[in-house]
Amino acid sequence: MIEFLRGWIINIVIISILITILEAIIPNNSFKSYIKMVGGFLIIIALINPFIKLLTNNINIDKGVFSSIDVSSMNYSKEKINSSNEDQIEELYINNMTSAIKSSLESEFNYTVDYINIELLEKGEFKGEIKKITINLNEKTKKENQKESDIVIKKIEIGNKKNENQQIINDKDLKEYLNKEFNIDHKKIYITTD
């Protein structure tokens, strides 16, 4: 490759020197313009000639240029970038799913969501699907029309009688709601309440 470039540069320099010598020898007459024109064509041919040889001889420039690059380190970097991108996508998915579930449950039911923990499948054909979702709920104590400074007094019943104003939700209703809204399998949902 280096010999190829060296020969190309030498040809251009020799042709330029010959044209300069011819222009110096020939007196100022009409032939001088023809010599300049022919010399220009010769320089153009010298410049284009290596590219024509590359096309006709199928010389591979990539082989010479890229032979010093370590392909294994490039593959490692590519894998590292892909892994990092997958981690960011999973984190974004979990965050979006968590906020959607939280806002949906809090608007539909008389509960506040303390936390949601979503675990995804790490390997296999179903990688990235929800493996398990744990939701911790607390009963809402503040009504929408109450202010922060208002004091809430709950009526306490002794015995088996339950407060009629209290909304009773069982795990089955919540799981059914999450299945319909977010297409999450009932078996993967674990609900805890405080």
C-alpha positions as CSV (number, residue, x, y, z in Angstrom):
1,M,0.0,0.0,0.0
2,I,2.8,2.4,0.9
3,E,4.7,1.5,-2.3
4,F,1.6,2.1,-4.3
5,L,1.2,5.7,-2.8
6,R,4.9,6.4,-3.2
7,G,4.8,5.4,-6.9
8,W,1.7,7.6,-7.5
9,I,3.3,10.7,-5.9
10,I,6.6,10.2,-7.8
11,N,4.7,10.0,-11.1
12,I,2.9,13.3,-10.4
13,V,6.1,15.1,-9.4
14,I,8.0,13.8,-12.5
15,I,5.3,14.9,-14.8
16,S,5.1,18.3,-13.1
17,I,8.9,18.8,-13.4
18,L,8.9,17.8,-17.1
19,I,6.0,20.2,-17.9
20,T,7.8,23.1,-16.1
21,I,11.1,22.4,-18.0
22,L,9.2,22.3,-21.3
23,E,7.5,25.6,-20.6
24,A,10.9,27.2,-19.7
25,I,12.5,25.9,-22.9
26,I,9.8,26.9,-25.4
27,P,9.7,30.6,-26.2
28,N,6.5,32.7,-25.7
29,N,4.5,31.7,-28.7
30,S,1.3,29.8,-29.5
31,F,2.8,26.4,-28.7
32,K,3.2,27.3,-25.0
33,S,-0.6,27.3,-24.5
34,Y,-0.8,23.8,-26.1
35,I,2.0,22.5,-23.9
36,K,0.2,23.8,-20.8
37,M,-3.0,22.1,-22.0
38,V,-1.3,18.8,-22.7
39,G,0.6,19.0,-19.4
40,G,-2.7,19.6,-17.5
41,F,-4.2,16.5,-19.2
42,L,-1.1,14.5,-18.2
43,I,-1.4,15.6,-14.6
44,I,-5.1,14.7,-14.5
45,I,-4.3,11.3,-16.0
46,A,-1.5,10.8,-13.4
47,L,-4.0,11.7,-10.6
48,I,-6.8,9.4,-11.9
49,N,-4.6,6.4,-12.9
50,P,-4.4,4.8,-9.4
51,F,-8.1,4.9,-9.0
52,I,-8.6,3.2,-12.3
53,K,-6.1,0.5,-11.2
54,L,-8.0,0.0,-8.0
55,L,-11.2,-0.6,-9.9
56,T,-9.7,-2.9,-12.4
57,N,-7.4,-4.9,-10.1
58,N,-9.9,-5.1,-7.2
59,I,-7.3,-3.8,-4.7
60,N,-8.8,-3.8,-1.2
61,I,-8.0,-0.6,0.6
62,D,-9.9,-1.7,3.7
63,K,-7.4,-4.5,4.2
64,G,-4.5,-2.2,4.6
65,V,-6.3,0.5,6.5
66,F,-8.2,-1.6,9.0
67,S,-5.7,-4.4,9.5
68,S,-4.4,-2.7,12.7
69,I,-7.8,-2.3,14.3
70,D,-8.6,-5.0,17.0
71,V,-12.0,-6.4,16.1
72,S,-12.5,-8.2,19.4
73,S,-12.3,-5.0,21.4
74,M,-14.9,-3.5,19.0
75,N,-17.2,-6.5,19.6
76,Y,-16.8,-6.1,23.3
77,S,-17.6,-2.4,23.2
78,K,-20.6,-3.2,21.0
79,E,-21.9,-5.8,23.5
80,K,-21.3,-3.4,26.4
81,I,-23.3,-0.6,24.6
82,N,-26.1,-3.1,23.8
83,S,-26.2,-4.3,27.4
84,S,-26.3,-0.7,28.7
85,N,-29.1,0.2,26.3
86,E,-31.1,-2.8,27.3
87,D,-30.7,-1.9,31.0
88,Q,-31.9,1.7,30.3
89,I,-34.9,0.4,28.4
90,E,-35.9,-2.0,31.2
91,E,-35.5,0.8,33.8
92,L,-37.6,3.2,31.7
93,Y,-40.3,0.4,31.2
94,I,-40.4,-0.3,34.9
95,N,-40.7,3.4,35.8
96,N,-43.5,4.0,33.3
97,M,-45.4,0.9,34.3
98,T,-45.0,1.7,38.0
99,S,-46.3,5.3,37.6
100,A,-49.2,4.1,35.4
101,I,-50.3,1.4,37.8
102,K,-50.0,3.8,40.8
103,S,-52.1,6.5,39.3
104,S,-54.6,4.0,38.0
105,L,-55.1,2.3,41.3
106,E,-55.3,5.5,43.3
107,S,-57.9,7.0,41.0
108,E,-60.1,3.8,40.9
109,F,-59.9,2.6,44.5
110,N,-59.8,4.0,48.0
111,Y,-56.2,3.1,48.4
112,T,-52.8,4.9,48.2
113,V,-49.9,3.0,46.7
114,D,-46.9,2.9,49.0
115,Y,-44.6,1.1,46.6
116,I,-44.6,-1.1,43.6
117,N,-41.9,-3.6,42.8
118,I,-41.7,-5.0,39.3
119,E,-39.4,-7.9,38.5
120,L,-38.8,-8.8,34.8
121,L,-37.7,-12.1,33.3
122,E,-33.9,-11.9,32.7
123,K,-33.4,-14.7,30.1
124,G,-35.2,-16.9,27.7
125,E,-37.8,-16.5,25.0
126,F,-40.0,-14.2,27.2
127,K,-37.1,-11.9,28.4
128,G,-38.5,-8.6,29.5
129,E,-41.9,-9.8,30.5
130,I,-43.2,-9.2,34.0
131,K,-42.1,-12.1,36.3
132,K,-43.6,-10.7,39.5
133,I,-45.2,-7.5,40.6
134,T,-45.6,-6.6,44.3
135,I,-47.9,-3.8,45.3
136,N,-48.2,-2.4,48.8
137,L,-51.5,-0.5,49.5
138,N,-52.8,1.7,52.3
139,E,-56.3,2.8,52.8
140,K,-56.9,6.5,52.0
141,T,-57.7,8.5,55.1
142,K,-58.2,11.9,53.5
143,K,-61.2,12.7,51.3
144,E,-60.7,14.8,48.2
145,N,-62.6,17.8,49.6
146,Q,-60.7,17.9,52.9
147,K,-57.7,20.2,53.5
148,E,-54.4,19.2,55.0
149,S,-55.2,21.1,58.2
150,D,-58.6,19.3,58.7
151,I,-58.7,16.6,61.5
152,V,-60.1,13.3,60.5
153,I,-62.0,11.3,63.1
154,K,-62.9,7.8,62.2
155,K,-65.8,6.0,63.8
156,I,-64.5,2.9,65.6
157,E,-66.8,-0.1,65.7
158,I,-66.3,-2.9,68.3
159,G,-67.3,-6.4,67.2
160,N,-67.8,-8.0,63.9
161,K,-69.7,-5.0,62.4
162,K,-67.8,-3.2,59.7
163,N,-67.9,0.5,58.9
164,E,-70.4,0.9,56.1
165,N,-68.5,3.8,54.6
166,Q,-65.4,1.8,54.2
167,Q,-64.7,0.5,50.7
168,I,-63.9,-3.2,50.9
169,I,-61.6,-4.5,48.2
170,N,-60.2,-7.9,48.1
171,D,-57.1,-9.2,46.2
172,K,-59.2,-10.8,43.6
173,D,-60.9,-7.5,42.5
174,L,-57.5,-5.7,42.3
175,K,-55.9,-8.5,40.4
176,E,-58.8,-8.6,38.0
177,Y,-58.6,-4.8,37.5
178,L,-54.8,-5.0,36.8
179,N,-55.3,-7.9,34.4
180,K,-57.9,-6.0,32.4
181,E,-56.0,-2.7,32.4
182,F,-52.4,-3.8,32.0
183,N,-52.7,-7.4,30.8
184,I,-50.8,-8.8,33.8
185,D,-51.4,-12.4,34.7
186,H,-53.2,-12.9,38.1
187,K,-50.6,-15.3,39.3
188,K,-47.8,-12.7,39.0
189,I,-49.5,-10.1,41.1
190,Y,-48.9,-10.0,44.9
191,I,-50.8,-7.4,46.9
192,T,-50.1,-6.4,50.5
193,T,-52.0,-3.9,52.5
194,D,-51.2,-2.1,55.7
